[in-house]
Amino acid sequence: MATSVMGCAPSQLFLHASPHGKVAAFDCISRRGWLRHPMTTNSRSGPPMGTVICRHVSAEFQERTSPDEVKEEIKKCYKLIQRLGRGVIYLGSSRVKADHPHYLQAMELGREIAKLLDCTTWSGVGPGLMDAATRGALSARKPVGGFKIAREADEWTSSNFHSYLPSNAYLTCRFFSARKHGLVDAAVRNSPSDRTAVVAFPGGVGTLDEVFEILALIQLERIGSELPIPFLLMNYNSFYTKLLGFLDECEKWGTVAKGEIASLWKVCDGNFEALEYLADFYDLPQEERAFSTSLESNHGLVS
């Protein structure tokens, strides 16, 4: 029996024999559903056909990258940190526009922390609140660095190059894991003289992913066990209040120990509160606490 089957786009193809071995049908699973097509054979005799399963491999399929490539990219992240110095990493939404109050507050905080701690400002060097922190540090004439992710959908990040930072100030990462390694390591203190911090601005899924990963690392003492790292959650306009309420509910359910989360970070309603906390954390003298926070009221809201 001779049977020919034309190539097709569905991912799976099933060939079935008829009871008499003369007529067969093939079923295929496609994105539009399950289809059955009749098929005749060229032989009047011969054993019935069995069932054959053929998997279609997409032309867009790419083999998994070697772990060595991820390792090499992580090494590049570490080299960039070694060259620019550790400092404060900023996490936050990439979707907030430059005229939004949170953008203005983030830019102000980025400027004031850079002056207060005299350190490098680190971020994902994307748009939104990451950009606000970067611009704030640049206005204070302090160094900035970052780990950009390649092939993001947003127009800002569709290129591997940043729109205004010099190429030696950031690394474009292919792998999210390498980027996360870089962001975490940039905040790790190697000596008591290192002044670092993690600052989480309002954000969405990506921001929350980074926030809770770093929170877990601190909780498990994978970072900050010898030299603690201040972690600030910026609750502008009560942005994170419902999330904090959910974490309180977790305590009631017993999935989080009482007071456990509160001990891992500092929730700040405004920039002045955040700056005071960092100044106290690093025991800075009063003469170094000349904050300029004109954008917020006593409740952390933009005037």
N, C-alpha and C positions, 0 to 999 in steps of 0.2 A: 504494500500500500504506500502510495506516495502522497504526502500531504504538505502543502506549503501554506505558510502563514505570513501575511504582510506585517511589517513593523507598525507599531501603534504607540500612541502617547500614554495610555493608561499605565498605572504603576504595576498592575498585576493582570496576568492573562491565564485563563483556565480552559483547557481543551477537554471535551467530553465525548465519549463514544456513544453511538446509538446502540440499541439492543441488538441490531443485526450487523453492526460493524460497517454499515454503508454510509450512514449520515452522521455527522458529528456537529457539535455546536461549540462555539467558544464564548465564554463569559469574560467580560473585562470590567474591572472596577475603575471608574474614572472619577474626576471631580464632580461630574454631573450625575453620578449614580451608577447603578448596576445595569449593564447592557448584555443582551444575548443575541448572538448572530449565528444563523444556520450555516453549515458548511458540508459540502459533499466530498467524498473521497473518490479517487480514480480506480479503486480496486473493488471487484465484486466479491472477493474472498480475502481471507486473511484474518488474523486475530483482531479482536476489538481493540480500539485505542484505549490506552490508559489516560489518566489525568496528568497533565503537565502544568506546572506553575512556573511562569517566567516573570521575573521582577525586572521592571524597567528602571534604569538608573538615569536620573536627570542629568542633562548636560551641564547644569550649574553646580553639580555636586563637586565638592572639594574635599580632599583627604584632610583628616585632622592634622594640624600642624605639630611638628615635633616638639616635645617638651623642652628641648634644648633651645628652641627659638624663644619660648616664653622666658626661660632662665636668662638668656642673653639680654632680653629687653628689660628685665628686672635689674640686671647689673647696670644697664645704662641709666636707669632711674636713680640708682644709688650713687653713681658717679656725678650726676647732675646735682644731687643734694650735697655731696661732698664739696663740690665746686662753689655752689651758691650759699650754702649754710642752711641749717635747720631754722624753723620759725613757726609761724602760725598758718594753719591750713583752714581754708574757708570752703564750706559746703553750702550749696543753695541752688535755688531754681534758676534754670537757664531761660525761662520764659518771661521774666519780669522786665518790663520796658524801662528805659532810662528816665522817664518822667514819673515813675511810680514812687510813692513815698518810701517804700521799702528799699528801693534802689538807692535813693538819696541817703537813707540811714546807713545802709551797708557801705556806701562809699565813705561816709563820715567815719564809721567805725574802723574801716580798713586804714584810713589815714591816721587816726588817733592811736590805734594799737601799734602801727609801724613806728610811730614816734616814741610811744611809751616804752616798748620792749626793744626797740632798735634791732629789729630782726627781719629776715626775709619773709615775704608774703607769698604763700603757696595756694594754688587752687587748681581746678580742672581747666583753667584758662578758656572757658567757654563764655557765652553771652550771659545776660541777666545779672544775677547777684554775684556770680563769680567775677564778672567784668567790673562790677562796682567796687569790690574789694581791691582788685588789681589797680584800678584807676586811683583809688584812694591812696594806696601805698606809693604809687608813682608821683602823686602830687606832694607827698611828704619826702620825695627824693630818696626812697628806700628801695632796696633790691626786691625784685619779684621773680617768681619761677612757677612752673606748672607742668602738668601732665595732661596733654590733650589727647582725646580719643579720636582715632581715624574713622571715617565713613559714618559719621552721624547724619541723620536725616536733615537736621536743621541747616538752613542756607549758610549760617555763620560758620558751621563746622564741616561743610562739604569739601573744603580744601584741607590739605595737611598743614597749611601754613596759617599762622595767626595774622590778624589784620594789621597790628601795629607793634607787637613785641618782637625784639630781635630773635633770630633763630636759636641763638645760644642760651636763651632764657627759658626754653621749654623743650619738652620731648613729645613728639607725636607717637602715641602708643597704638599698636595693633590689638593688644589684648587688655581687656578690662582688669584681669588679675594683676598684670604688671602695673597698671595705672594705680590700682588700689594699694599695692605694695609701696609705690612711691609716695602717695599721699600720706599713708600711715607713718612711714619711716621719716618723712620730713618733720613730723611733730615729736618724734621720740627724742628724749633728752639723754645725752651721753655724759653730761657733767652738770654739776649744780649751777654753773654759770650760763647754761643754755636756757633761753627764755622762749618757750614754745607754748602752743595752745591749739585747741580745736574749736572752731566757731561754726555753728550750724545756723544758717539763716533759714527763713521759710522756704520750703521746697516741696517737690512731689515725690514720685516713686524713687527716682534715682538718688535724691537727697536722703530719703528715709533709709534706703538700702545702705548707703555709706554711714549714716548716723548710727544705725543699730549694729552694723559690723564693728565699728570702732568702739561702741558702747560695750559690746560683748568682749572685745579684746581687753578693755580696761577691767571689766568684771572678772574675767578669767586670769587677770594679772599677766597677760602676754605682753602688754606694754604698760609702762608707768608703775611697775611694781617697786622699783628702787627709787626712781625719781618721778614723782607724780606729774601727770599732764593735765592742766586745767581744761575742762570741756564745758563750753558755753552754748546753751540752747537759747537763741534769740527769739523770744516770744512776742515779736512785734504785733501790736494790735490784737493780742490774744490768739495769734495764729495757731499755736500749738496747744491751746487750753483743752480742747476736746481730746487730743492725743494723751495729754497728761491725765485727764480724767479716766481714759481707758486703762492706762497703766495703774491708776489707783484701784480700778475694778479688778485688775489682775491680782493685786494684793489680796482682795477679798476672796477671790477664787483659789488662792494659794499657789498660783503659778509663778508669782514673784514674791520674794520675802519682803516683809514690811520695812520700808525705808531703804530698800536695796537700790532702786533706781535713783532716788534723790541723792544718795551718797556718791553717785558716779558722775554727776554733772551739776552745773549751776544754771538754773533757769533765770533769764534776765528779761525784764520787760522793755528795757531801753539801753542805749549806749552808755550813759553815765554809770549805770549800775554795773555793766560789764567791765568798764575801765577801772572802776573802784575795786572790783573783785580781783582783777589781774594785778593791780598795784599791791593789794594786800597779799595775794598769793606769793608774789615775788619780793615782798617786804621792801618795796621801793620807798625812798625818802619822800617827804612831802614836797620838796622843791621839784621833783620829777613828775608831779601830778597836775600839771597845767592842762587840763582837758578842755577841748573846745567842742561842745556838743549842742550847738545852737538849734539843731533840727528837732529836738525832742522836748516835751514838757516833762513835768515831774512824774507822769505816768508812762513815759516812753512813747508817747504819740507825737506825730509830727504836728507842729503848730499851724 
